[in-house]
Amino acid sequence: MTKPIRILFIGDIVGEPGLSLMQTFLPGLIKKHEPDFVIANGENSHEGMGINEEIIRSLYKLGVHVITGGNHSFAKWKVFPYMKTDRNLLRPMNYPKGAHGFGYGLYDIPGKNQKIAVINLMGRTYMQAIDDPFRTVEWVLEQVSKETNIIFVDFHAEATAEKMAFAWHVDGQVSVIAGTHTHIPTSDARIMPRGTGYITDVGMTGAYRSVIGMDKETAIKRFLLGTPHKYKSANGDNRVCGLLTDVDSETGKCVKIEPIVYPEFRTGE
């Protein structure tokens, strides 16, 4: 049997705590699990919202092959010109035509005579109004399936129902769907009936002594007062959340899916 393609995905990197975790733990994760390809969601890596060129280059040096995004991909306007030049930096494909950057890519898998397609999409339920991710993925699959059946999707969405509906829509047509955006790891990692690996949300890489990465006192004030407050990144109880998947190199089906949470959450002493 041909050895499967192993993909390591790192969930939303949030601010300096997330970047510090990447510096500390990603080399060890790569050494331990020996992934063939590494993907990370970096849309919140710069000060908790957005990304910049310095961070992008530092993640590549650590071993990340592709960086995906989401609704904060465009939060820092200075990165816009760079987004036009780097095909390994993705933002959701279903932003309207003319938006900066790229929504999907085909990449050589290092050391393998195979390619992997990575697609970045964003949901619309409780999010800003953009193009339909369901129809968008149909178009993208027509393009990439001509060259590879190893297809990884970062689906950045708020509503769990939308993520699940999307998964059923493309089950058997993509290898893995990693849900992102809500920053809380879910316990539903599974292989669907037609061979697509799925998890509703990978979780974030950052500070869990927070409200999804935001300073908890500031977040509480937003709810108590119903008024805006300046975003402030949190620190403390820092954890890496990721997803390790094995994909059959011949069929493109997921054969193993394993969430990574380090350190693990504890339910009691």
PAROPA-30651 format. One record per residue: x, y, z of N, C-alpha, C, O in turn. Coordinates in steps of 0.2 Angstrom, whole numbers. Example, Ala and Ser with C-alpha at 12.3 -4.5 7.8 and 13.67 -1.06 7.14 Angstrom:
npx, npy, npz, capx, capy, capz, cpx, cpy, cpz, opx, opy, opz
66, -28, 39, 62, -22, 39, 66, -16, 39, 71, -17, 42
64, -11, 35, 68, -5, 36, 64, 0, 39, 67, 6, 40
This chain:
npx, npy, npz, capx, capy, capz, cpx, cpy, cpz, opx, opy, opz
4, -6, 0, 0, 0, 0, 4, 6, 0, 9, 7, 4
3, 11, -4, 7, 17, -5, 6, 21, 2, 0, 22, 5
11, 24, 4, 11, 28, 10, 6, 34, 9, 7, 38, 4
2, 36, 14, -3, 41, 14, 1, 48, 14, 6, 48, 17
-3, 53, 11, 0, 60, 12, -2, 63, 19, -8, 63, 20
2, 65, 23, 1, 67, 30, 0, 75, 29, 5, 78, 27
-5, 78, 32, -6, 85, 32, -7, 88, 39, -11, 85, 42
-3, 93, 41, -4, 96, 47, -7, 103, 46, -4, 107, 42
-12, 104, 50, -16, 110, 49, -16, 114, 56, -17, 110, 61
-14, 120, 56, -14, 124, 63, -20, 129, 63, -20, 133, 58
-24, 128, 68, -30, 133, 69, -28, 140, 70, -22, 141, 72
-32, 144, 69, -32, 152, 69, -26, 154, 74, -27, 153, 80
-21, 157, 71, -15, 159, 75, -17, 166, 78, -19, 171, 74
-18, 167, 84, -21, 174, 87, -15, 177, 90, -13, 175, 96
-13, 183, 88, -9, 188, 91, -2, 185, 93, 0, 180, 90
2, 189, 97, 8, 187, 99, 8, 180, 103, 13, 176, 102
3, 178, 107, 3, 172, 110, 3, 166, 105, 7, 161, 106
-1, 167, 100, -1, 162, 95, 6, 161, 91, 8, 156, 90
9, 167, 89, 15, 167, 86, 21, 164, 90, 25, 160, 88
21, 165, 97, 25, 162, 101, 25, 155, 102, 30, 151, 102
18, 153, 102, 17, 145, 102, 20, 142, 96, 23, 137, 96
19, 145, 90, 21, 143, 84, 29, 142, 84, 32, 137, 82
32, 147, 86, 40, 147, 87, 42, 141, 91, 47, 138, 90
38, 140, 97, 40, 135, 102, 39, 128, 100, 43, 124, 101
33, 127, 97, 30, 120, 97, 30, 118, 89, 30, 112, 88
29, 122, 84, 29, 119, 78, 34, 115, 75, 33, 110, 73
41, 117, 77, 46, 113, 75, 46, 106, 78, 47, 101, 75
44, 105, 84, 43, 99, 87, 37, 95, 85, 38, 89, 84
32, 98, 83, 26, 95, 80, 28, 92, 73, 26, 86, 71
32, 96, 69, 34, 93, 63, 39, 87, 64, 38, 82, 60
43, 88, 68, 48, 82, 70, 44, 76, 72, 46, 70, 70
39, 77, 76, 36, 71, 79, 31, 68, 74, 31, 61, 73
27, 72, 70, 22, 69, 66, 24, 68, 59, 21, 64, 55
30, 71, 57, 33, 71, 50, 27, 72, 44, 26, 68, 40
24, 78, 45, 19, 79, 39, 23, 81, 33, 28, 83, 32
19, 79, 27, 21, 80, 21, 20, 88, 19, 23, 90, 14
15, 90, 22, 13, 97, 20, 10, 100, 26, 6, 97, 30
11, 107, 27, 9, 111, 33, 5, 117, 31, 7, 121, 27
-1, 118, 34, -5, 123, 32, -7, 127, 39, -8, 123, 44
-7, 133, 39, -9, 137, 45, -14, 142, 43, -13, 146, 38
-19, 144, 48, -23, 149, 47, -20, 155, 51, -19, 155, 57
-18, 161, 47, -15, 166, 50, -19, 173, 50, -15, 178, 51
-25, 173, 49, -29, 179, 48, -29, 183, 54, -31, 189, 54
-28, 181, 60, -28, 185, 66, -21, 185, 70, -20, 187, 75
-16, 184, 66, -9, 183, 69, -6, 190, 70, -1, 190, 75
-8, 195, 67, -5, 202, 68, -9, 206, 73, -15, 208, 71
-7, 206, 80, -11, 210, 85, -18, 207, 86, -22, 211, 88
-19, 201, 84, -26, 198, 85, -31, 199, 79, -36, 197, 80
-29, 203, 74, -33, 204, 68, -29, 206, 62, -26, 212, 62
-29, 202, 57, -25, 203, 51, -18, 200, 51, -17, 196, 56
-14, 201, 46, -8, 198, 45, -3, 203, 42, -6, 208, 39
3, 202, 43, 8, 207, 39, 13, 202, 36, 14, 196, 37
17, 206, 31, 23, 202, 28, 28, 199, 32, 30, 193, 31
30, 202, 37, 35, 200, 42, 32, 193, 45, 36, 188, 45
26, 193, 47, 23, 187, 50, 23, 181, 45, 25, 175, 46
21, 183, 39, 20, 178, 34, 27, 175, 32, 27, 168, 32
32, 179, 32, 39, 176, 31, 41, 172, 36, 45, 167, 35
40, 174, 43, 42, 170, 48, 39, 163, 49, 42, 158, 51
32, 163, 47, 29, 156, 47, 31, 152, 41, 32, 146, 42
33, 154, 36, 36, 150, 30, 43, 147, 33, 44, 141, 32
47, 151, 37, 53, 149, 39, 52, 143, 44, 57, 139, 45
47, 143, 48, 45, 138, 53, 43, 132, 49, 43, 126, 53
41, 132, 43, 39, 126, 40, 32, 126, 37, 30, 120, 35
29, 131, 38, 22, 132, 35, 23, 133, 27, 26, 137, 25
19, 129, 24, 19, 129, 16, 14, 134, 14, 15, 138, 9
8, 134, 17, 2, 138, 14, -1, 141, 20, -2, 138, 26
-3, 148, 20, -6, 152, 25, -13, 153, 23, -14, 156, 17
-18, 151, 26, -25, 153, 24, -28, 159, 29, -25, 161, 33
-34, 161, 27, -36, 167, 30, -44, 167, 31, -47, 161, 32
-47, 172, 32, -54, 173, 33, -57, 180, 33, -55, 184, 29
-62, 181, 37, -65, 188, 37, -60, 193, 39, -62, 199, 38
-54, 192, 42, -49, 197, 44, -43, 197, 40, -38, 200, 41
-44, 194, 34, -38, 194, 29, -37, 201, 27, -31, 202, 25
-42, 205, 27, -40, 212, 24, -40, 217, 29, -41, 223, 28
-39, 215, 36, -39, 220, 41, -33, 225, 41, -34, 230, 44
-28, 223, 38, -22, 227, 38, -20, 229, 31, -18, 225, 27
-22, 235, 29, -21, 237, 22, -14, 237, 19, -14, 236, 13
-9, 237, 23, -2, 237, 21, 0, 231, 18, 4, 231, 14
-4, 225, 19, -2, 219, 16, -5, 218, 9, -3, 213, 6
-10, 222, 7, -13, 221, 1, -9, 220, -5, -10, 216, -9
-4, 225, -6, 1, 224, -12, 4, 217, -12, 5, 214, -17
6, 215, -6, 10, 208, -5, 5, 203, -7, 7, 198, -10
-1, 203, -5, -6, 198, -7, -7, 196, -14, -8, 191, -16
-5, 201, -18, -6, 200, -25, 0, 196, -28, 0, 194, -34
6, 195, -24, 12, 192, -27, 13, 185, -24, 17, 181, -27
10, 183, -19, 11, 177, -15, 5, 172, -16, 0, 173, -13
6, 167, -20, 1, 162, -21, 1, 157, -15, -4, 153, -15
5, 157, -10, 5, 153, -4, 1, 156, 1, 0, 153, 6
-1, 162, 0, -5, 166, 5, -12, 166, 2, -13, 169, -3
-17, 163, 6, -24, 163, 3, -28, 167, 7, -27, 168, 13
-34, 169, 4, -39, 173, 7, -45, 169, 5, -45, 166, -1
-51, 170, 8, -57, 166, 5, -59, 167, -2, -59, 173, -4
-59, 162, -6, -60, 162, -13, -67, 166, -15, -67, 169, -20
-72, 166, -11, -78, 168, -12, -79, 176, -11, -85, 178, -11
-74, 179, -9, -74, 187, -10, -75, 189, -17, -73, 185, -21
-79, 194, -18, -80, 196, -25, -74, 197, -29, -69, 199, -27
-75, 196, -36, -70, 197, -40, -67, 204, -40, -70, 209, -39
-60, 204, -40, -56, 210, -39, -53, 211, -33, -49, 215, -32
-55, 207, -28, -52, 207, -21, -45, 205, -22, -43, 201, -26
-41, 208, -17, -33, 206, -17, -32, 199, -16, -36, 196, -12
-27, 196, -19, -25, 190, -17, -28, 184, -20, -32, 185, -25
-27, 178, -18, -29, 172, -21, -33, 167, -16, -32, 167, -10
-38, 164, -19, -42, 160, -15, -41, 152, -15, -43, 149, -10
-37, 150, -19, -35, 143, -19, -28, 142, -23, -26, 147, -26
-25, 137, -22, -19, 136, -25, -17, 128, -26, -20, 124, -22
-13, 127, -31, -11, 120, -32, -3, 120, -31, 1, 124, -33
-1, 115, -26, 6, 116, -24, 9, 109, -24, 6, 103, -23
16, 109, -26, 19, 103, -26, 20, 100, -19, 22, 104, -14
19, 94, -17, 21, 91, -11, 28, 89, -10, 30, 85, -14
32, 93, -6, 39, 91, -5, 41, 84, -5, 38, 80, -1
45, 82, -9, 48, 75, -9, 43, 70, -12, 44, 64, -12
37, 72, -15, 32, 68, -18, 31, 70, -25, 32, 76, -27
29, 66, -29, 28, 67, -36, 20, 68, -37, 17, 66, -41
18, 73, -32, 10, 74, -32, 9, 81, -30, 14, 85, -27
3, 83, -31, 1, 90, -30, -4, 90, -24, -8, 85, -24
-5, 95, -21, -11, 96, -16, -14, 103, -18, -11, 108, -19
-21, 103, -18, -25, 109, -19, -27, 111, -12, -30, 107, -8
-26, 117, -11, -29, 120, -4, -34, 126, -6, -32, 130, -10
-40, 125, -4, -45, 130, -5, -47, 133, 1, -48, 130, 6
-48, 140, 1, -50, 144, 7, -57, 147, 5, -58, 151, 0
-62, 146, 9, -68, 148, 8, -71, 151, 15, -69, 150, 20
-76, 155, 14, -79, 158, 20, -87, 158, 20, -90, 158, 14
-90, 156, 25, -97, 156, 26, -100, 163, 26, -97, 168, 26
-107, 163, 25, -111, 169, 24, -116, 170, 30, -118, 175, 31
-117, 164, 34, -122, 165, 39, -119, 169, 45, -114, 167, 48
-122, 174, 47, -119, 179, 52, -113, 182, 50, -109, 184, 55
-111, 182, 44, -105, 185, 42, -107, 190, 36, -112, 191, 35
-102, 194, 34, -103, 199, 29, -105, 195, 22, -104, 190, 21
-109, 199, 19, -112, 196, 12, -107, 196, 7, -105, 201, 4
-105, 190, 5, -100, 189, 0, -103, 183, -5, -109, 182, -4
-99, 181, -10, -102, 176, -14, -103, 169, -11, -101, 168, -6
-107, 165, -14, -109, 159, -12, -103, 154, -11, -101, 152, -17
-102, 151, -6, -96, 147, -5, -98, 140, -8, -93, 136, -11
-104, 138, -8, -106, 132, -11, -105, 131, -19, -102, 127, -21
-107, 137, -22, -106, 137, -29, -99, 138, -31, -96, 136, -36
-96, 142, -27, -89, 144, -28, -84, 138, -28, -80, 137, -32
-86, 133, -23, -82, 127, -23, -83, 123, -28, -78, 119, -31
-89, 123, -31, -90, 118, -37, -86, 121, -43, -83, 116, -46
-85, 127, -44, -81, 130, -49, -74, 128, -48, -70, 126, -53
-71, 129, -42, -64, 127, -40, -63, 120, -41, -57, 118, -44
-67, 116, -39, -66, 109, -40, -65, 106, -47, -62, 102, -49
-69, 110, -51, -68, 108, -58, -61, 110, -61, -59, 106, -65
-58, 115, -58, -51, 117, -60, -46, 112, -57, -42, 109, -61
-46, 111, -50, -41, 108, -47, -41, 100, -48, -36, 97, -48
-47, 97, -49, -48, 90, -49, -45, 87, -56, -44, 81, -56
-43, 92, -60, -40, 90, -67, -32, 88, -65, -29, 84, -69
-30, 90, -59, -23, 89, -58, -21, 85, -52, -16, 83, -51
-26, 85, -47, -25, 81, -41, -32, 79, -38, -37, 83, -39
-32, 74, -34, -37, 72, -30, -36, 73, -22, -40, 71, -18
-30, 76, -21, -29, 78, -14, -31, 85, -13, -27, 90, -15
-36, 86, -9, -39, 93, -9, -41, 95, -2, -45, 91, 1
-38, 100, 1, -39, 102, 8, -43, 109, 7, -41, 113, 4
-48, 109, 12, -52, 115, 12, -52, 118, 19, -54, 115, 24
-50, 125, 20, -51, 128, 26, -58, 132, 25, -58, 137, 21
-63, 130, 29, -70, 133, 28, -71, 138, 34, -72, 135, 40
-70, 144, 33, -70, 149, 39, -77, 151, 39, -80, 155, 35
-81, 149, 45, -88, 151, 45, -90, 151, 52, -87, 148, 57
-95, 155, 54, -98, 156, 60, -103, 150, 62, -103, 147, 68
-107, 149, 58, -113, 144, 59, -111, 137, 58, -109, 135, 53
-112, 133, 63, -110, 126, 63, -115, 122, 58, -113, 118, 54
-121, 124, 57, -126, 121, 52, -123, 123, 45, -123, 118, 41
-120, 129, 44, -118, 130, 37, -111, 126, 36, -111, 123, 30
-107, 125, 41, -101, 120, 40, -103, 113, 38, -101, 110, 34
-108, 111, 42, -111, 104, 41, -114, 103, 34, -113, 98, 31
-118, 108, 32, -121, 107, 25, -116, 107, 20, -116, 104, 15
-111, 112, 21, -105, 112, 16, -102, 105, 16, -100, 103, 10
-101, 102, 21, -97, 96, 21, -101, 90, 18, -98, 86, 14
-108, 90, 19, -112, 85, 15, -112, 87, 8, -112, 82, 4
-112, 93, 6, -112, 95, -1, -106, 93, -5, -106, 91, -11
-100, 92, -2, -94, 90, -5, -91, 84, -3, -85, 82, -5
-94, 80, 1, -92, 74, 4, -90, 69, -2, -94, 68, -7
-84, 67, -2, -81, 63, -7, -78, 66, -13, -75, 63, -17
-79, 73, -13, -75, 77, -18, -69, 81, -16, -65, 83, -20
-68, 81, -9, -62, 84, -6, -60, 79, -1, -63, 75, 2
-53, 80, 1, -50, 76, 6, -52, 77, 13, -53, 73, 17
-51, 84, 14, -52, 86, 21, -55, 93, 21, -54, 97, 17
-60, 94, 26, -63, 101, 28, -61, 102, 35, -63, 99, 39
-57, 108, 36, -55, 110, 42, -59, 116, 44, -58, 122, 40
-64, 116, 48, -68, 122, 50, -64, 127, 54, -60, 124, 59
-64, 133, 53, -61, 138, 57, -65, 144, 58, -71, 144, 56
-63, 149, 62, -66, 155, 64, -69, 156, 71, -68, 161, 74
-72, 151, 74, -75, 151, 80, -70, 150, 86, -72, 152, 92
-64, 148, 85, -59, 148, 89, -60, 143, 95, -55, 143, 100
-65, 139, 95, -66, 134, 100, -66, 127, 97, -70, 125, 93
-61, 123, 99, -60, 116, 96, -66, 112, 97, -69, 111, 103
-69, 109, 92, -75, 104, 93, -72, 97, 93, -67, 95, 91
-77, 93, 96, -75, 86, 97, -78, 81, 91, -79, 75, 93
-79, 84, 85, -83, 80, 80, -79, 78, 74, -81, 76, 69
-72, 77, 75, -68, 75, 70, -70, 68, 67, -71, 64, 72
-71, 67, 61, -73, 61, 58, -72, 60, 51, -70, 65, 48
-72, 54, 48, -72, 53, 41, -79, 52, 39, -82, 47, 41
-81, 56, 34, -88, 55, 32, -89, 50, 27, -84, 47, 25
-96, 48, 25, -97, 41, 22, -93, 41, 15, -91, 35, 13
-92, 46, 12, -88, 46, 5, -81, 47, 6, -78, 48, 0
-78, 48, 12, -71, 48, 12, -68, 55, 14, -62, 56, 13
-72, 60, 15, -70, 67, 17, -69, 67, 25, -73, 66, 29
-63, 69, 27, -61, 71, 34, -64, 77, 36, -64, 82, 32
-67, 78, 41, -71, 84, 43, -71, 85, 51, -71, 81, 55
-70, 92, 52, -71, 94, 59, -74, 101, 59, -72, 105, 55
-79, 102, 63, -82, 109, 63, -78, 115, 65, -78, 120, 61
-74, 114, 70, -69, 119, 71, -62, 116, 74, -63, 113, 79
-57, 118, 71, -50, 116, 74, -49, 119, 80, -45, 116, 84
-51, 125, 82, -49, 129, 87, -44, 134, 86, -41, 134, 80
-42, 138, 91, -37, 143, 89, -30, 141, 92, -30, 137, 97
-25, 144, 90, -18, 144, 93, -17, 150, 96, -15, 155, 93
-17, 151, 103, -17, 157, 106, -19, 156, 113, -18, 151, 116
-21, 162, 116, -23, 162, 123, -30, 160, 125, -35, 163, 122
-31, 155, 129, -38, 153, 131, -40, 156, 137, -46, 155, 139
-36, 160, 141, -38, 164, 146, -41, 171, 143, -38, 176, 144
-46, 170, 140, -48, 175, 135, -56, 174, 133, -59, 169, 135
-58, 178, 129, -64, 177, 125, -62, 176, 118, -62, 181, 114
-62, 170, 116, -59, 168, 109, -53, 172, 107, -53, 175, 101
-48, 173, 111, -42, 177, 110, -42, 184, 112, -37, 187, 112
-48, 187, 114, -48, 194, 116, -48, 195, 123, -50, 190, 127
-45, 200, 126, -45, 201, 133, -52, 201, 136, -56, 204, 134
-52, 196, 141, -59, 195, 144, -63, 201, 147, -69, 201, 146
-59, 205, 150, -62, 211, 153, -65, 215, 148, -71, 218, 149
-61, 216, 143, -64, 221, 137, -70, 217, 134, -75, 221, 132
-70, 211, 133, -75, 207, 130, -81, 208, 134, -87, 208, 131
-81, 207, 141, -86, 207, 145, -90, 214, 145, -96, 214, 145
-86, 219, 144, -89, 226, 144, -93, 227, 138, -98, 230, 138
-91, 224, 132, -95, 224, 126, -102, 221, 127, -107, 224, 125
-102, 216, 131, -109, 213, 132, -112, 216, 138, -119, 217, 137
-109, 219, 143, -113, 222, 148, -115, 229, 146, -121, 231, 148
-112, 232, 142, -113, 239, 140, -116, 240, 133, -120, 245, 132
-115, 235, 129, -118, 235, 122, -115, 241, 118, -118, 243, 113
-109, 243, 120, -105, 248, 116, -99, 245, 114, -96, 240, 117
-96, 248, 109, -89, 246, 106, -84, 247, 111, -84, 252, 114
-79, 243, 111, -72, 244, 114, -67, 242, 110, -67, 237, 106
-61, 245, 111, -55, 243, 107, -53, 236, 108, -52, 234, 113
-52, 233, 102, -49, 226, 103, -43, 226, 106, -38, 230, 105
-42, 221, 111, -36, 220, 115, -34, 213, 115, -39, 209, 118
-29, 210, 113, -27, 203, 113, -26, 201, 120, -23, 205, 124
-27, 195, 122, -26, 192, 128, -20, 188, 128, -16, 187, 123
-18, 186, 134, -12, 181, 135, -14, 177, 141, -17, 179, 146
-11, 171, 141, -12, 166, 147, -16, 160, 145, -20, 161, 141
-14, 155, 148, -17, 148, 146, -16, 147, 139, -21, 145, 135
-10, 148, 136, -9, 147, 129, -9, 140, 127, -6, 136, 130
-12, 139, 121, -12, 132, 118, -12, 132, 111, -14, 137, 107
-9, 126, 108, -9, 125, 101, -15, 121, 99, -16, 116, 102
-19, 123, 94, -24, 118, 92, -23, 117, 84, -22, 122, 80
-23, 111, 82, -22, 109, 75, -26, 103, 73, -30, 100, 77
-24, 100, 67, -27, 94, 65, -22, 90, 61, -19, 93, 56
-22, 84, 62, -17, 80, 58, -21, 75, 54, -26, 71, 57
-20, 75, 48, -24, 70, 43, -20, 66, 39, -15, 69, 36
-22, 60, 37, -18, 56, 32, -23, 55, 27, -29, 53, 28
-21, 56, 21, -25, 56, 15, -22, 50, 10, -16, 51, 8
-26, 46, 8, -24, 41, 3, -21, 44, -3, -25, 48, -7
-15, 43, -5, -12, 46, -11, -15, 44, -17, -14, 48, -22
-18, 39, -18, -21, 36, -24, -28, 39, -25, -30, 41, -30
-32, 38, -20, -39, 40, -20, -41, 47, -18, -46, 49, -20
-37, 50, -14, -38, 56, -11, -43, 56, -5, -45, 61, -3
-45, 50, -3, -49, 49, 3, -45, 50, 9, -39, 48, 10
-48, 53, 14, -45, 54, 21, -46, 47, 24, -51, 44, 25
-40, 45, 27, -40, 38, 30, -39, 39, 38, -39, 34, 42
-37, 45, 40, -36, 46, 47, -37, 54, 49, -34, 58, 45
-40, 55, 54, -41, 62, 56, -40, 63, 64, -43, 59, 67
-35, 67, 66, -34, 67, 73, -33, 74, 75, -28, 78, 73
-37, 77, 80, -36, 84, 82, -30, 84, 87, -28, 79, 90
-27, 90, 87, -21, 91, 91, -23, 97, 96, -24, 102, 93
-23, 96, 102, -23, 101, 107, -18, 101, 112, -17, 95, 116
-13, 106, 113, -8, 105, 117, -6, 112, 120, -6, 117, 117
-6, 112, 127, -8, 106, 132, -15, 105, 131, -19, 109, 130
-17, 99, 133, -24, 97, 133, -28, 100, 138, -25, 102, 144
-34, 101, 137, -39, 104, 142, -40, 99, 148, -40, 93, 147
-40, 102, 154, -41, 97, 160, -48, 98, 163, -50, 104, 163
-51, 93, 165, -58, 94, 168, -58, 94, 175, -63, 94, 178
-52, 92, 178, -52, 92, 186, -45, 90, 188, -41, 87, 184
-44, 91, 194, -37, 89, 197, -37, 81, 199, -32, 79, 201
